Amino acid sequence: MRSLQKEDVECVTLEVTANDCRPAHLHLCPEAYIRLLFNGRLIAAETIYPKDLRAFATGLLLAEKLLVTPTDIKSLTISEDTIAVEADASAGLPSRESIADQVDLTVIYRGYLALEDCARVCQATGGTHCSLLLTAYGGIVSSAEDVNRLASLDKAIGKAALAGYSLGDCILLSTGRTTEDIVSHASAVGIKVIAACGAPSSRAVRHALDHDICLLAIPGPHQVIIYSGKERIRESEWIHPSEPQAFGFQ
């Protein structure tokens, strides 16, 4: 069994530049193989960053629709490489109300800028993804990092749910690219607006179109591309009428 205690994450490397080659001490992001049991049944077995494990388990179980709310959990124990959750079986899917009003595009762009500040582990190691949940007005609800992109989302979902936030009122910002499983987990908990730094996969776009999700990419400063759900963006922010919509910022 692997321990979840923090391991040595410092590595001696060679840093090579145009004019020099010298030893450098760098930090690495720790990872651990974690199993998640739900009422004795194996739900997931993944290699993740071993932090925020309660939030990870809660978020994943909500996204897989095995929990309606965190209050369904009777017990959650973490030992060695296993998270064991005992809970009331979901009696039905919750009513997940989502953002009723349109979202101001500047809120999304400012969230993109906030990702760097939230990604502290990535700043130290260069080895994690970050997921950030915002309110429709730009307030930070939760953020989480992980070596596994989907696990960072599950942790952010779990943190928000455990704090009592309505997930349907949240906007998701994420590093990397959006894949179908990211859209699936976000939509399962009611999130209707997803933006990432990279372009989405074709299956992610199809899933977003099928589930009425506003899916965006922010390939760099001063540009946002909308792949689906343009009706969720406030029209006053529109610049180009073509699809997918590209927006500029002054």
N, C-alpha and C positions, 0 to 999 in steps of 0.2 A: 504494500500500500504506500502511495506517495503522500507525504505530509503536506498540509496546506500552509505550513509555516513559511515565512519569507525566506527565500533562498538567496545565495550570493549572486548578484546580478552585475558585478563589475568584471569587465573583460579587458585584457591587455591586447591591443591591436597595433598594427602599423598604419600610420597615417601618411599617405603618399600625396605629395603635391608636385607642382611643376619643378620646384627647386629643392625639395627636401623629402626625406623619408625618416620618420621618427616614431618611437613607441607612443601610444596614446591610451589613456585609461577611459573606457567608455562604459556606460551603463546599459544593460539589456533588460527588456521587460520580462519578468518571470511569467511562466505559464505552468499550468497543471492540468492533468486529465481528470475531469470531474464527471461523475455519474449523478443524474437526477432521478430519484424514485418518487412516484406519486401513488400513495396508498399501496406501496409494495411493488408497484409495476415500474419497470425501467422506461422512462420517457425520453431521456437524452443522455448521450455520452460524448462529451466534447472537450477539446483542449482550449482552455480559456485563461485569462488573467485572473488569478485567484483573489479577487477583491469584490466587494459588494455582492456576495453570493446569495444573500437573502433576497436582494432586489432582482438578481438574475433569475432565481427560481420563480419568484412571484411573477415577473414579467413574462417569462416563457410560458408558464401555465395559463396566464391570462390570454396570451396570444394564440395558444393552442386550444383555447376555449374549454379548458378543464376547470377553470375557476371563473366565477362571475365577479367576485370582488375579493380583495385580500382577506376580508373577514371570514371567508369560507375556510381559511387555514386553521386547523386545530393545533398542529404542532409542526415545527420546522427545525430539524437538527442537522448539524454539519459535523462530520467526523471523517478524518483521513480524506479519502477522495470521493466521498459520497454526501449528497444533500438528500435527506429523506423528508418528504412532506406528507403529512396526513391531513386530509381535508374532507369536507362534505362534498360528495359528488355533485357536479353541476346539474341543477334541475332544469336548466334551460338557458338560452342565451340572454344576456342582459340587454336592456334597451340602451343603446349607446348613442346619445344625442351628439351631433357634431356641430362644428362652427356654422352658425346660421348666416352671419354677415360675410360679405366678401373680405378678403385679406388684402391689406395694403402691401404692395410689393416691396416698399422700403423696409418693412418689418422683416421680411424674409432676407433681404440683402444684409441688413444689420446683424441678423442671426448668423449669416455666413461669416461675417467679420468676427463675431464672438466665438466661433468655433476654436480659433487658435488659442484664445485665453483659457478655454475650458479644457483643452487637450494638454494638460500638464505632463502626463506620463509620456506622451508622444514627443513633447519638447525635450524631455530628458533622454529618451531612448530612440526616438524615430520609429518605434515599432508597434504602435497601436492605432486603432480607428476610434473616432469619437462620435457619439450621438447626442444631440441637444434637442430638448423639447421646450418650446416657447408658447406663451399665451398669444392670442390673436393681436395683442397690443405690444408684443415684444418682450414681455417679462420672462426671465428664465425660470422654468419649472423644474427641470432636472437635466443633468448631463452625466455621461458615463463613458469610460474607455475600455477597450479590450483588444486583444490580438485578433479576435474573431469579430468581424463587422456586425453580424447578426446578434451576437451576444452583447455587444455594446448597446444595441437598440433594446434588447430584452431588459438589460439593467436599467436603462433610462425609463422604460415603461414601468418597471417594478418600483423604482424610486418615486415616480410621480403618483402611482396608485397607492403606495404605502403612505404617502403624505396627504392623501385625500383629494387629489386633483381629478377633475373630469378629463379623461384622456381624449374624448371627442372634441374638446376645446383647444387641443394642442396642435402645434405645427412642428414637424420633424425636420431638423437639419442634420446632415450626416456627411462625414468625410468619405472619400472613395466614390464608388459608383453604386447606383441603385440596382439591386437584383430582384427577381420575383419574390424571393422569400422575405426580403425587407418590406416590400409592398404588402405581402400577405399578412405578416405580423402586425404591421402598422394599421392596416384596414380592419383587422380582426378586433382591435381595441377601439376603433372609432376614429382614428386619425385620418383626416381627409386631405391634408396638404403635406407633401414630401418634397424636400429639396436636398440635393447632394452636390458635391464638388465635381463629380465625374458624370459622364453620360450614362443613362440607364441602359440595361439590356433590352432586347426586343420583347422578351417575355414579361419584363417588368412593365413596359409600356402597355402591352396587351392587358395585363392584370389591372393596371390603373384605369384603362378605358372601360373595362368590364365592371369595375366596382366604383365608378364615379369618383376617382381620386385625382386631385391636382398634382401632377408630377413635374418637377422642375429640375434643371441642372444649372449650376453656376460654374461655367468653365474657367472663369477668371474675373478679375475686377471689372466692374461696369458692364457686365452682361449676364442676362438670365434667359434661359431657353425653356419654354413651356411645351411639354409633350402632350399633356392631356389636362382636362379640367380648367380651361382658360376662363370659364364663367365664374370661377371662385376668386379670381383676381379683380380688384377694383379697376373699373374701366378707365378712370382718370389717369392711371399709370401707364396705359398702353401707348406704344409708339409705332410699332410696325404691325400692319394688318395681316401679314403672311403667317402661315402655319408651318412648323412650330413658331410660336411668337418669340421674338427676341426683343429685349428691353435694354435701354441704355440709362445710365445715371450720370447726372452732371456733377 
